Amino acid sequence: MAAPLAEFGIAGFGYAFGEDQDVEHVAGTYVTDPERVVRWGYRTFHRAADGVTSTALAAEASRAALARVAMDPADVDLVVLANSELAEYPYWDSSAALARELKIRERQTMLLTEGCACGVTGLGAVAGQLALQPELDTVLFTAVNRVSEFHRNRMNVNNAVHSDGAVAVVLRRGHDRTTWLATEQFTDSDFCDWFRTDIGGSVTPIPPPGWSSANAPSGTERVQAHFRKDPRQLQEFGEQLNARVVEVVERACRRAAVRREDLARFIYINDPDGIADVAGSIDFPLARTNHELASDHGHMGAADQLVALGTYLDRGELNSGDLVALAGISIGMRWYCTIFRV
């Protein structure tokens, strides 16, 4: 197998979560039909307290990761922030804000905002930077999701309960454990509008009278409208979604020169129903996915897959040499996968 252009691995993890909320207990405060949300299979999710920003969550996770490997922030060569939600301010570089919080000065920073994909696809971007800049040795990579409840109803975006959390990993060149092998992604740009938020951008910066995220249309409604609510077309598209997940996993495995059949763990976005569907499509045992973990965390956007990977490593549920796929679907619409060897 040809060695990747940039060989690096994960030296340590750190986490930060909002306060635990019981889905069944609070769903009625977000939607008028809470039984629909409960059927998605989530038990709990995390909601950050008012005033706790995405930068604060990211900084907490980052400090925990650095402490775990006994590293001083000054030793970080590159700070990468993958933020799948709105930052605190427009025209603002939240990766620089994270570096400031950590007192990391005069270092490179990188901001990734491709929805919940960027916590996985961003690892490929890091590989590119390491390949281009041989002087880079240590990267702090942090993925955060902090829902802006003014802009979005966390239970009415799609068929997921959106949750607040962050994960940080210390990536080191030449580290021989939990090593990155490949990242693959592709986008179907025809569907790029489906899950956008219409309020707060340059087209409609101020909401019209009476507008509220509590009753704004969901992305799922745009999907249904696109297919004119035709059951046959919706079913065919659902099958296509899963087929493309299989395709991107196969592409990533080929790029990593490994076989899909040899994967020890398949980690998907935190969507219990979606995980079950995709696992069936690739004939993968549900017990070796993040199905149970997803029910307890909710959908933390860009943080989902790395939280799960770190959790399984912490629990001792992965062995040296195991192959792990981190995969998902994101806004764009984007299909993506990264392969690690433990």
Secondary structure, DSSP 8 states (H G I E B T S, - for coil): ----SS-EEEEEEEEEE-EEEEHHHHGGGT-S-HHHHHTT---EEEE--TT--HHHHHHHHHHHHHHHTT--GGG-SEEEEEE-S--SSSS--HHHHHHHHTT--SSEEEEE-SGGGHHHHHHHHHHHHHHH-TT--EEEEEEEE---TTT--TTSSSSS-B--EEEEEEEEET--SSEEEEEEEEE-GGGTTTT---SSSSSS-S--TT--TTTS--HHHHHHHHTTT-HHHHHHHHHHHHHHHHHHHHHHHHHHT--GGGEEEEE--S-HHHHHHHHHHTT--GGGBTHHHHHHH-B-GGGHHHHHHHHHHHTT-S-TT-EEEEEEEETTTEEEEEEEE-
